[in-house]
Amino acid sequence: MKKLPAPFRLAKWIMDRRLAVGIAFLLVTAGFAAGLPGVEIRTIFKDLLPKDDPFVQVYYDHPNFGNPLTVFVMVKRVDGDIYNTDTLQLVWDLTRNIDLTPAVDHDQMISISTEKLRYVEATPEGVDVRPLMGDEVPTTDQAIEEFKRRVEQSPNARNFYVSQDGTATLIQATFQDYVDYGVAFNFIRDLVSEADDENHDIFVAGQPTLTGWVYELRNQTYTIFAITLSMLVVALALYMRNLAGTITPVICSAVAAIWGFGLVGWLKSPIEPLLMIVPLLLIARSFSHCVQFSERFYEIYAHLKDKRKAAEVTMGVMMMPSILGVITDGLGIVFIAVAPISAMERFALFCGFWAFCIIPTGVFLISILLSYLPDPKNIDSLVASSSGDGGGGFHAAQKRVLKKVSRLSYGNPAKITTVVVAIFSAIAIFLSFQIKIGNPVEGSNLLWEDSEFNTAVRAVNNHFPGMNTLELIIESKDPADGTNRVALSHEAMLIRAKLQAIVEADEVLPPRATLSFTDYMMEGNRLFSGGNPKWMPIDPTSRAAYSAGQAVLFGSTPLNFSNVMDFEAQHSTVSMWYADNKQDTVDAALASAQRAVDLVETDHEKFTVRMGTGFIALQQAMNLVVSRYHWIILGLLNLAIFVVATYAYRSWVGALIVLIPVNLSNFVLTATMHVMGIGLDINSVMVAVLGVGVGIDYGIYLLSRICEEFNVQGKDWGKAISVSLMTTGKAIMFTATIMIIGILPWYFLSDLKFMADMGLLLVAIMLINMVLALVVLPLLVWLIKPKFASREDLMVGESVDLSLFMDKVDEKGNVIPATH
């Protein structure tokens, strides 16, 4: 007697001990479930930054300069200017209340009511440097006029914290990197809500606010997820119309989810909120595997009439295609960890482990469940007519459609299909290379254009130089030398001035404003020399520069200048403001800054000029990771698929047949993103990479079934393709269709534009991969006619004689059990 292949022997071993294995599944699931209370969904800003990027290293070395963890609160007077007691009192109160926000950096709190904004004037005793507002809000007309005069004498306040028309003022609050964004967002929003009145509009922007909005919309996201999952279950119930077929995908997907979330709960590894879309995609993958398995189970059950044996045989038949599909899925996620970003590394661990959990749940657990759950009563309508010619009902109609679709991939119609696919592929590849990396809009593409946050961003940008800074650091070579205050030296002063002059004269994109400690030194020198503007330029001697710097610092604390100079007066910065953070702006700003740095040179006797930090530089750092690692991740995934598929099909041709639709899918997906106006960033590239896994699953299942049917159908490629599409293709069509139906409402329900865009993207992923699997892969098989399909030693596509598993009845009517 011929020995059954290893998958069937393992299937028999498991089904002979199905109760014990089922209990083991229950215990393991309970263990992982105990970790669920430890699951934490939150953003850690530093974990989103690439660890090996030079801009990020500058940010870590000088976090005070251009810190992106800054909230901007703009108070706008709607019926006049800010120079009235009501508005100034509102700013005073709001500033001090915001300073109570948990994790705020008190030394970085700036507004016209704090001592960090100061005015300078010459007195008989020397240069006097005092806070704009002092210890109380001006209440009389005379006091208000005096305050207005002080603002005019403070270039920093006049340029950056009071709008040119005098109708708006800015409050700036910087946070520590351990900030809880949800707490900070709610704290400030409550304060703003209390302070808002009919005479003022208050706008809140900044990166912590953006993350806070993501937190705020999290519950809405979960509600939409619940709607999607409910729609999936309802669609599954209507499709299967039996208990087993409906609840097995639900149970298996839930168990895999518990294992995945339980692991990160035990590890106390935070999950990035924006990446919570990916688990839903993993649930879809689990559903897909389970539906493929269930469809095959019904085919086999229709012959054996014994659900336990049918489950065992199905496990043996589907084991290798399922495992291979899941492995490629999992590797696609694991390879994301090659990018040097902590959040992506944690994401790869979390979702990679979850993906691999689909192997035990989608192969072994589902078999045990199907063997115990009630027999399906509608087996005839489920399997319908394998020829697709007769019968009624949805399943038979689906097979008739797929039989017509299969005709596109073999025979004479295949020639026309080949030409159409070639033209379509060329267009998709061309468009895919047009996609932009980075942010394509003013503000954030995570939220809708008319959202409260993006409205606030536009308001701030319209009244002030903006929130988007690029910092050039003048870094002391020996900061431990307290006797040599490099930031006050004439060399550092001159380099800062040159850098400012060069970028301000840039013909492509000059900044809206620049600021450095040199500006304060020149203002101090003017006042120290009698107040005439002609004395603003400083004589380039160390004594004159140092004296000007000391004059500014006299009677003050270096903390008041921490945005342009460190406390020890060793390191300093040149800050440049730009109108927005669109990628074109970011590229132009960095190019301009680099030209300036090249002209002044980086290495000097006492200091080094470093590019760069601030919001512009850090956004570019994250974009460069996408640019650098997007193709690396896809390349590694292709290599893994090639190795796995070559081993499975005993031929590199098999790997080629699988890889062509997968890569074409990636090009079509990227082209779709370009047409939709979605840029490639850290979040979208992860979803795009995962989309490749959808296609590889479909490809492996379908190619394996074609190999199997090729031998059954008498080496007839046309029949093999047709039957495969009406069986395995039927499950592919169903899983893709229900996911499209379940996800499409995201676009209309979500206030988070990122989620709406990713919903459309996932719909595109499902649709693209379904079409390519049902048309392009069979077409490739027809054109190539691979020789490996007829081999008997394949790990996949094994034909099974079901009579071996059927009991026999002898002449006396006695039942003879099957030998296997």
C-alpha positions in Angstrom: 0.0 0.0 0.0 1.3 3.4 -0.9 2.2 5.6 2.0 0.3 8.8 2.4 2.2 12.1 2.2 3.4 13.7 5.5 0.6 16.3 5.7 -2.0 13.5 5.7 -0.2 11.6 8.4 0.1 14.7 10.5 -3.6 15.4 9.9 -4.5 11.8 11.0 -2.4 12.2 14.2 -4.1 15.4 15.1 -7.6 14.2 14.4 -7.0 11.0 16.4 -6.3 13.3 19.3 -8.6 16.1 18.5 -10.1 16.5 21.9 -6.7 16.8 23.6 -5.5 19.2 20.9 -8.7 21.3 21.3 -8.1 21.5 25.0 -4.5 22.6 24.4 -5.8 25.4 22.1 -8.2 26.5 24.9 -5.4 26.6 27.5 -3.0 28.5 25.3 -5.7 31.0 24.4 -6.5 31.5 28.0 -2.8 32.1 28.7 -2.6 34.8 26.0 -5.9 36.3 27.1 -4.5 36.9 30.5 -2.1 39.4 28.9 -4.9 41.4 27.3 -5.2 43.9 30.2 -1.6 44.9 29.5 -2.3 46.0 26.0 -1.5 49.7 25.5 -2.4 51.7 22.4 -0.4 55.0 22.4 2.1 57.0 20.4 5.7 57.5 21.5 7.1 60.3 19.3 10.7 59.2 19.5 9.7 55.7 18.4 8.5 57.0 15.1 11.9 58.5 14.3 14.6 56.5 12.4 17.4 55.8 14.8 20.2 56.0 12.2 19.2 59.3 10.5 21.6 62.2 11.0 18.7 64.7 11.5 17.3 62.6 14.3 20.7 62.4 15.9 20.9 66.2 15.9 17.4 66.3 17.5 18.5 63.9 20.2 21.6 66.0 20.9 19.7 69.4 21.0 16.0 68.7 21.8 15.3 72.3 22.8 15.9 73.6 19.4 12.8 73.4 17.2 11.2 70.7 19.3 8.3 69.3 17.4 6.4 68.4 20.6 5.0 71.9 20.7 1.4 73.0 20.9 0.5 76.4 19.3 -2.6 78.1 20.6 -3.6 81.2 18.6 -6.0 83.7 20.2 -7.7 85.8 17.5 -9.7 88.9 18.4 -12.6 89.0 16.0 -13.7 92.7 16.5 -10.3 94.5 16.7 -6.8 94.0 17.9 -5.4 92.3 21.0 -4.5 95.5 22.8 -7.4 95.5 25.2 -7.8 94.2 28.8 -10.2 91.4 28.0 -7.9 89.8 25.4 -4.7 90.3 27.4 -6.4 88.8 30.5 -7.6 85.9 28.4 -4.0 85.3 27.2 -2.6 85.7 30.7 -5.0 83.1 32.2 -4.8 80.7 29.3 -1.0 80.7 29.4 -0.8 79.9 33.1 -3.5 77.3 32.8 -1.8 75.6 29.9 1.4 75.6 32.0 -0.4 73.3 34.4 -0.8 70.6 31.6 0.8 67.3 32.6 4.3 66.8 31.1 4.6 70.4 29.8 8.1 71.8 29.8 7.7 74.9 32.0 11.0 76.4 30.7 9.7 76.3 27.1 6.3 78.1 27.8 6.2 81.2 25.7 3.6 83.9 25.2 3.3 87.7 25.4 2.5 87.2 29.1 5.6 85.2 30.1 9.0 86.6 31.0 10.6 84.8 28.0 9.3 87.5 25.7 11.3 90.6 26.7 11.8 94.1 25.4 15.1 95.9 25.5 15.7 99.7 25.9 18.6 101.9 26.8 18.5 103.7 30.2 21.0 106.0 32.0 22.2 103.0 33.9 22.7 100.9 30.7 20.7 98.4 28.7 17.4 97.3 30.4 15.9 93.9 29.5 12.5 93.3 31.0 9.4 91.1 30.3 6.8 92.6 28.0 3.9 92.3 30.5 5.5 92.2 33.9 3.6 90.8 36.9 0.1 91.9 35.9 -2.2 92.5 33.0 -2.4 96.1 31.9 -5.8 97.5 32.6 -5.6 101.2 31.9 -5.4 102.8 28.5 -2.0 104.2 29.4 -0.7 100.8 30.5 -2.0 99.1 27.4 -0.3 101.7 25.2 2.9 101.1 27.1 2.6 97.4 26.5 2.0 98.0 22.8 5.2 100.1 22.7 7.1 97.3 24.4 5.9 94.9 21.8 7.2 97.2 19.1 10.5 97.3 20.8 10.7 93.5 20.9 11.6 92.1 17.5 11.0 88.5 18.7 7.5 89.3 20.0 6.6 91.5 17.1 7.6 88.9 14.5 6.7 85.6 16.0 4.0 86.1 18.7 1.9 89.0 17.6 0.5 89.1 14.1 1.3 91.9 11.8 -2.2 93.3 11.9 -2.2 93.1 15.7 -5.4 90.9 15.8 -3.8 87.6 17.0 -1.3 86.4 19.4 0.4 83.0 19.9 0.9 80.8 23.0 3.5 78.2 22.6 3.8 75.2 24.9 6.4 72.5 24.5 6.1 69.1 26.0 8.4 66.4 27.4 8.8 63.3 25.3 6.9 61.2 27.8 3.7 63.2 27.3 0.4 61.4 27.3 -1.1 62.9 24.2 -4.7 62.1 25.1 -4.3 63.7 28.5 -2.6 66.8 27.2 -5.1 67.1 24.3 -8.2 66.9 26.6 -6.6 69.2 29.2 -5.9 72.0 26.6 -9.1 71.5 24.8 -11.1 71.9 28.0 -9.2 75.1 28.8 -9.8 76.5 25.3 -13.5 75.6 25.5 -13.8 77.5 28.8 -11.9 80.5 27.4 -13.6 80.8 24.1 -16.2 83.6 23.8 -18.0 85.7 21.1 -15.1 88.1 20.9 -12.3 85.6 20.3 -11.5 82.6 18.1 -9.0 80.2 19.5 -7.1 77.8 17.3 -5.0 74.9 18.6 -2.3 73.2 16.4 1.0 71.4 16.6 2.1 67.8 16.5 0.8 66.8 20.0 -2.6 68.2 19.0 -2.6 66.1 15.8 -1.8 63.0 17.8 -4.5 64.0 20.3 -7.0 64.1 17.5 -6.0 60.6 16.5 -6.6 59.5 20.1 -9.9 61.4 20.2 -11.2 59.7 17.1 -10.1 56.2 18.3 -13.5 55.3 19.7 -15.1 56.2 16.4 -12.6 54.0 14.7 -13.4 51.1 16.9 -17.1 51.6 16.2 -16.5 51.5 12.5 -14.4 48.4 12.9 -17.3 46.8 14.8 -19.6 47.7 11.9 -17.2 46.2 9.4 -16.8 43.0 11.4 -20.6 42.7 11.8 -21.0 43.1 8.1 -18.4 40.4 7.4 -20.1 38.0 9.7 -23.6 38.7 8.2 -22.2 38.3 4.7 -20.5 35.0 5.8 -23.8 33.7 7.3 -25.7 34.6 4.1 -23.1 32.9 2.0 -22.6 29.7 4.0 -26.1 29.4 5.5 -24.9 26.9 8.1 -23.5 27.1 11.6 -20.1 25.5 10.9 -19.3 27.7 7.9 -20.2 30.8 9.7 -18.7 30.5 13.1 -15.4 28.7 12.3 -13.8 31.7 10.6 -15.0 33.9 13.5 -13.6 31.6 16.2 -10.3 31.0 14.4 -9.8 34.7 13.7 -10.7 35.6 17.3 -8.2 33.1 18.7 -5.4 34.4 16.5 -6.3 38.0 17.5 -6.2 37.0 21.2 -2.8 35.4 20.7 -1.5 38.5 18.9 -2.8 41.1 21.4 -2.0 38.9 24.3 1.6 38.7 23.3 2.1 42.5 23.2 0.1 42.7 26.5 2.5 40.4 28.2 5.5 42.2 26.6 4.1 45.7 27.6 4.8 46.8 24.0 2.7 49.8 23.0 0.9 49.8 19.7 0.8 52.8 17.5 -2.9 53.9 17.1 -2.7 54.6 13.4 -1.5 51.1 12.8 -4.7 49.6 14.2 -6.0 49.3 10.7 -3.5 46.5 10.1 -5.0 44.0 12.6 -8.3 44.3 10.7 -6.4 43.3 7.5 -5.0 40.4 9.5 -8.6 39.4 10.5 -9.4 39.6 6.8 -6.5 37.3 6.0 -7.7 34.8 8.6 -11.2 34.9 7.2 -9.8 34.3 3.7 -7.8 31.2 4.8 -10.8 29.9 6.7 -13.2 30.3 3.8 -10.7 28.6 1.5 -10.5 25.8 4.0 -14.2 25.5 4.5 -15.0 25.5 0.8 -12.6 22.6 0.3 -14.1 20.8 3.3 -17.6 21.0 1.8 -16.3 19.5 -1.5 -14.7 16.6 0.3 -17.6 16.2 2.7 -20.0 15.9 -0.3 -18.0 12.7 -1.3 -17.2 11.2 2.1 -20.4 12.0 4.0 -18.3 11.9 7.2 -17.4 15.2 8.7 -14.6 13.9 10.8 -12.9 12.2 7.9 -13.6 15.1 5.7 -11.9 17.4 8.2 -8.9 15.1 8.3 -8.6 14.9 4.5 -9.1 18.7 4.1 -6.4 19.3 6.6 -4.0 17.1 4.6 -4.9 18.7 1.3 -4.9 22.3 2.5 -2.0 22.2 5.0 0.9 23.1 2.7 -0.9 25.8 0.6 -2.2 27.4 3.8 1.2 27.2 5.6 3.0 28.6 2.5 0.5 31.4 2.2 0.8 32.3 5.8 4.6 32.2 5.9 4.8 34.6 3.0 2.2 36.8 4.8 4.2 36.7 8.0 7.5 37.3 6.4 6.2 40.4 4.6 5.3 41.8 8.0 8.5 40.7 9.7 10.7 42.3 7.0 9.2 45.7 8.0 11.5 45.4 11.1 14.5 46.1 8.9 13.6 49.8 9.0 15.4 51.3 12.0 12.2 52.7 13.6 11.2 51.3 17.0 7.5 51.6 16.3 7.9 49.6 13.1 10.0 47.0 15.0 7.2 46.6 17.6 4.6 46.5 14.8 6.5 43.7 13.0 6.7 41.7 16.2 3.0 42.1 17.0 1.5 41.6 13.6 4.1 39.1 12.4 3.4 36.9 15.4 -0.3 37.3 14.8 0.1 36.4 11.1 2.0 33.2 11.9 -0.8 32.3 14.4 -3.1 31.8 11.4 -1.2 28.5 10.8 -2.4 26.7 13.9 -5.8 28.3 13.9 -6.5 28.2 10.2 -5.2 24.7 9.6 -5.5 22.7 12.8 -8.2 24.4 15.0 -10.6 24.9 12.1 -10.4 21.1 11.3 -11.2 20.2 14.9 -14.1 22.7 14.9 -15.5 21.4 11.6 -15.3 17.9 12.9 -17.4 18.7 16.0 -19.9 21.2 14.7 -23.3 20.1 13.2 -23.3 18.6 9.7 -24.1 21.3 7.0 -27.6 20.7 5.7 -27.1 22.7 2.5 -24.1 20.8 1.1 -25.6 20.5 -2.3 -26.1 24.2 -2.9 -22.6 24.9 -1.4 -20.8 22.7 -3.8 -23.3 23.2 -6.6 -22.4 21.8 -10.0 -18.6 21.7 -10.5 -19.2 22.3 -14.2 -21.2 25.5 -13.4 -23.8 24.6 -16.0 -26.8 23.9 -13.9 -28.3 24.4 -10.5 -29.7 27.4 -8.9 -28.7 29.6 -6.0 -25.9 32.0 -5.4 -23.1 29.5 -5.4 -24.1 28.0 -8.7 -24.5 31.5 -10.2 -21.0 32.4 -8.9 -19.5 29.4 -10.6 -21.2 30.2 -13.9 -19.7 33.7 -13.7 -16.2 32.3 -12.9 -16.5 29.8 -15.8 -16.9 32.7 -18.1 -14.0 34.6 -16.5 -11.8 31.5 -16.9 -12.3 31.7 -20.7 -10.3 34.9 -20.7 -7.2 33.0 -19.7 -6.9 30.1 -22.1 -7.5 29.4 -25.8 -7.9 32.2 -28.4 -9.3 34.8 -25.9 -6.0 34.5 -24.0 -4.2 36.4 -26.8 -6.5 39.4 -26.4 -6.2 39.2 -22.6 -2.4 39.2 -22.9 -2.4 42.4 -24.9 -4.8 44.1 -22.5 -2.8 43.1 -19.5 0.4 44.2 -21.0 -1.0 47.7 -21.8 -2.6 48.0 -18.4 0.7 46.9 -16.7 2.7 49.5 -18.6 0.4 52.3 -17.5 0.4 51.1 -13.9 4.2 50.9 -13.7 4.5 54.4 -15.2 2.0 55.9 -12.7 3.5 54.1 -9.7 6.8 55.9 -10.2 5.0 59.2 -10.1 3.9 58.8 -6.5 5.1 61.4 -4.0 6.8 60.4 -0.8 5.7 62.5 2.2 2.9 64.9 3.0 1.0 66.4 0.0 -1.1 68.9 1.9 -0.8 71.9 4.2 -1.2 70.6 7.8 -1.8 66.9 8.0 -3.2 64.4 5.6 -4.4 62.3 8.5 -7.4 64.6 8.9 -9.8 66.1 6.4 -9.0 69.5 4.9 -11.9 71.2 6.8 -11.1 69.5 10.1 -10.6 71.6 13.2 -6.9 70.8 13.3 -6.1 71.7 9.6 -8.2 74.9 10.0 -6.1 75.8 12.9 -2.9 75.1 11.0 -4.0 77.4 8.2 -5.0 80.1 10.7 -1.6 80.1 12.4 0.3 80.0 9.1 -1.8 83.0 7.8 -1.0 85.2 10.8 2.5 84.1 11.7 5.7 82.8 10.1 4.3 79.4 10.8 4.9 76.3 12.9 7.3 74.6 10.6 10.9 75.3 11.5 14.2 74.1 10.2 17.1 74.5 12.6 20.9 74.8 11.8 22.9 74.0 14.9 26.2 75.8 15.8 27.6 73.1 18.1 30.5 73.8 20.5 33.4 71.3 20.1 34.1 71.5 23.9 30.8 72.2 25.7 32.4 71.2 29.0 34.7 74.3 28.9 32.7 76.8 31.0 35.2 79.6 30.5 34.6 79.6 26.7 31.0 80.5 26.0 31.0 79.7 22.2 27.5 81.0 21.5 28.6 84.5 22.5 31.8 84.4 20.4 32.2 86.7 17.4 32.9 83.6 15.2 29.6 82.0 16.1 27.8 85.4 15.8 29.2 85.9 12.2 28.4 82.4 11.1 24.8 82.7 12.3 24.4 86.0 10.5 25.8 84.6 7.3 23.5 81.6 7.4 20.5 83.9 7.9 21.6 86.2 5.1 22.2 83.3 2.6 18.8 81.5 3.2 16.9 84.8 3.2 18.4 85.6 -0.2 17.5 82.2 -1.6 15.7 82.6 -5.0 13.8 79.3 -4.8 12.2 79.4 -1.4 13.3 82.0 1.1 12.0 81.3 4.7 9.2 83.5 6.0 11.5 84.5 8.9 14.7 83.6 10.6 16.0 84.0 14.2 19.2 83.4 16.0 20.9 84.8 19.1 22.8 87.1 16.8 19.6 89.0 16.3 19.4 89.6 20.1 23.1 90.5 20.2 22.7 93.1 17.4 19.6 94.6 19.1 21.6 94.8 22.3 24.5 96.4 20.6 22.2 99.1 19.1 20.8 100.0 22.4 24.1 99.8 24.2 25.4 102.3 21.6 22.7 104.9 22.0 19.8 103.3 20.1 20.6 104.3 16.5 19.9 101.4 14.1 23.2 102.0 12.4 24.9 100.5 15.4 23.1 97.1 15.0 26.0 95.6 13.1 28.7 94.5 15.6 32.4 95.1 15.1 33.8 91.6 14.4 36.0 91.4 17.5 35.5 88.9 20.2 35.3 91.7 22.8 32.5 93.6 21.1 30.5 90.5 20.3 30.9 89.1 23.8 29.9 92.4 25.3 26.8 92.6 23.2 25.8 89.1 24.3 26.4 89.8 27.9 24.4 93.0 27.6 21.4 91.0 26.4 21.8 88.4 29.1 22.3 91.0 31.9 19.5 90.8 34.5 18.0 87.8 32.7 18.5 84.1 32.7 19.8 82.0 29.7 16.5 80.0 30.0 14.7 82.9 28.4 16.8 82.3 25.3 16.6 78.5 25.3 14.9 78.5 21.9 18.1 79.9 20.3 20.9 79.1 22.8 21.5 76.5 25.5 21.8 77.3 29.2 25.6 77.3 29.2 25.8 79.5 26.1 27.7 76.8 24.3 25.4 75.6 21.5 23.1 77.9 19.5 20.8 77.7 16.5 19.6 79.4 13.4 15.8 79.0 13.1 14.0 79.3 9.8 10.2 79.3 9.4 8.4 78.0 6.4 4.8 78.4 5.2 3.8 74.7 5.3 5.1 71.2 5.5 4.2 70.0 2.0 6.9 67.7 0.7 7.9 70.2 -2.0 8.4 72.9 0.7 10.4 70.4 2.8 12.7 69.5 -0.1 13.3 73.1 -1.1 13.9 74.3 2.5 16.5 71.6 3.1 18.2 72.2 -0.2 18.4 76.0 0.6 19.8 75.2 4.1 22.4 72.8 2.7 23.6 75.4 0.2 24.0 77.9 3.1 26.0 75.4 5.2 28.2 74.5 2.3 29.1 78.2 1.8 30.0 78.8 5.4 31.5 75.3 5.8 30.8 72.9 8.7 34.1 72.8 10.5 35.4 75.7 12.5 37.9 76.2 15.3 35.5 76.1 18.2 32.3 74.8 16.7 30.7 72.7 14.0 27.7 73.7 11.9 25.2 70.8 11.8 22.2 70.1 9.6 19.6 70.1 11.1 16.6 69.6 13.3 13.1 71.0 13.7 9.8 69.8 12.2 11.0 70.1 8.6 14.1 68.0 9.2 12.4 65.3 11.3 9.6 65.0 8.7 12.2 64.5 6.1 14.0 61.9 8.2 10.8 59.8 8.4 10.2 60.2 4.6 13.8 59.1 3.8 13.1 55.9 5.7 10.2 55.2 3.4 12.3 56.0 0.4 15.2 53.9 1.6 13.4 50.9 2.9 10.3 50.6 0.8 12.1 48.8 -2.0 14.3 46.9 0.4 11.3 45.4 2.2 9.6 44.5 -1.1 12.9 43.0 -2.4 13.3 40.9 0.7 9.6 39.8 0.4 10.1 38.9 -3.2 13.2 36.9 -2.3 11.4 35.0 0.4 8.5 34.2 -1.9 10.9 33.1 -4.6 12.6 30.7 -2.2 9.4 29.3 -0.7 7.6 28.9 -4.0 10.6 27.4 -5.7 10.8 24.8 -3.0 7.1 24.1 -2.9 6.7 23.7 -6.7 10.2 22.2 -7.3 10.7 24.8 -10.0 11.7 28.5 -10.2 9.1 28.8 -12.9 6.4 28.3 -10.2 7.9 31.1 -8.2 7.9 33.3 -11.3 4.2 32.6 -12.0 3.3 33.6 -8.4 5.6 36.6 -8.3 4.5 38.4 -11.5 0.9 39.0 -10.3 2.1 40.0 -6.8 4.5 42.6 -8.1 2.0 43.8 -10.7 -0.4 44.2 -7.8 2.1 46.4 -6.0 2.6 48.6 -9.0 -1.2 48.9 -9.6 -1.7 49.7 -5.9 1.0 52.4 -5.9 -0.4 53.9 -9.1 -3.9 53.9 -7.4 -2.4 55.8 -4.4 -0.9 58.3 -6.7 -4.3 58.9 -8.5 -6.0 59.2 -5.1 -3.5 61.7 -3.9 -2.2 59.5 -1.1 1.6 59.9 -0.5 3.9 57.2 0.7 4.7 57.6 4.4 5.4 55.3 7.3 1.7 54.5 7.9 0.6 54.0 4.3 3.7 52.0 3.2 2.9 49.4 5.8 -0.6 48.9 4.5 0.8 48.8 1.0 3.4 46.1 1.9 0.7 44.0 3.6 -1.3 44.2 0.5 1.3 42.1 -1.3 0.5 39.3 1.2 -3.1 39.3 0.0 -2.0 38.6 -3.5 0.5 35.9 -2.6 -2.2 34.0 -0.7 -4.6 34.0 -3.6 -1.7 33.0 -6.0 -0.5 30.0 -4.0 -4.0 28.7 -3.4 -5.0 29.0 -7.1 -1.7 27.7 -8.6 -1.8 24.7 -6.2 -5.4 23.9 -7.3 -4.5 24.3 -11.0 -1.6 21.8 -10.5 -4.0 19.4 -8.7 -6.8 19.7 -11.4 -4.2 19.4 -14.2 -3.6 15.8 -13.3 -7.3 15.1 -12.5 -8.5 16.6 -15.8 -6.3 14.5 -18.0 -3.5 17.1 -18.5 -5.9 19.6 -20.0 -4.9 23.1 -19.1 -8.2 24.7 -20.1 -10.2 22.4 -17.9 -7.8 22.7 -15.1 -8.0 26.5 -15.1 -11.8 26.4 -15.5 -12.4 24.0 -12.6 -9.8 25.7 -10.4 -11.5 29.1 -10.8 -15.0 27.6 -10.1 -13.7 26.1 -6.8 -10.7 27.9 -5.3 -11.5 31.0 -7.4 -14.9 31.0 -5.9 -13.5 31.4 -2.4 -11.1 34.1 -3.6 -14.0 36.1 -5.2 -16.1 35.7 -2.0 -13.5 36.8 0.5 -12.4 39.8 -1.6 -16.0 40.8 -2.2 -17.1 40.7 1.4 -14.0 42.7 2.5 -14.8 45.3 -0.2 -18.4 45.6 1.1 -17.3 45.7 4.7 -14.5 48.3 4.3 -16.0 50.7 1.7 -18.2 52.5 4.3 -15.1 53.7 6.1 -14.8 56.5 3.6 -18.2 57.9 4.5 -18.1 57.2 8.2 -14.7 58.2 9.4 -13.6 61.7 10.5 -10.1 60.5 10.3 -9.1 61.0 6.7 -6.2 58.6 7.0 -8.7 55.8 7.9 -10.9 56.8 5.0 -8.0 56.8 2.6 -6.8 53.5 3.9 -10.3 52.1 3.5 -10.2 53.0 -0.2 -6.7 51.6 -0.4 -7.8 48.3 1.1 -10.7 48.1 -1.2 -8.3 48.7 -4.1 -6.0 46.0 -2.6 -8.8 43.5 -2.5 -10.1 44.3 -5.9 -6.7 44.4 -7.6 -5.5 41.2 -6.2 -8.8 39.4 -6.9 -8.7 40.4 -10.6 -5.0 39.6 -11.0 -5.5 36.2 -9.3 -8.5 35.2 -11.3 -7.2 36.5 -14.7 -3.4 37.1 -14.8 -2.2 34.1 -12.9 -4.3 31.5 -15.0 -3.1 33.4 -18.1 0.5 33.0 -17.1 -0.1 29.3 -16.5 -1.7 29.0 -20.0 1.1 30.8 -21.6 4.0 29.1 -19.8 2.4 25.6 -19.4 4.8 24.7 -16.5 6.1 21.2 -16.5 6.2 21.0 -12.7 2.3 20.8 -12.7 2.5 17.1 -13.6 5.1 16.2 -10.9 3.9 13.9 -8.1 6.4 15.1 -5.5 5.0 18.6 -5.1 4.4 19.9 -1.6 1.2 21.5 -2.9 -1.4 20.5 -5.4 -1.5 16.9 -4.4 -4.4 14.9 -5.8 -6.0 12.6 -3.4 -8.1 9.5 -4.1 -11.0 10.0 -1.7 -12.0 6.3 -2.0 -9.1 5.6 0.2 -10.9 7.4 3.0 -14.4 5.8 2.4 -15.6 2.8 4.3 -16.5 -0.3 2.2 -19.4 -2.7 2.6 -18.7 -6.4 1.9 -21.1 -8.8 0.4 -22.7 -9.6 3.8 -23.4 -6.0 4.5 -20.6 -5.5 7.0 -18.8 -2.1 7.1 -15.1 -2.3 6.4 -13.4 0.8 7.8 -11.1 2.8 5.5 -7.5 1.8 5.8 -6.3 5.5 6.1 
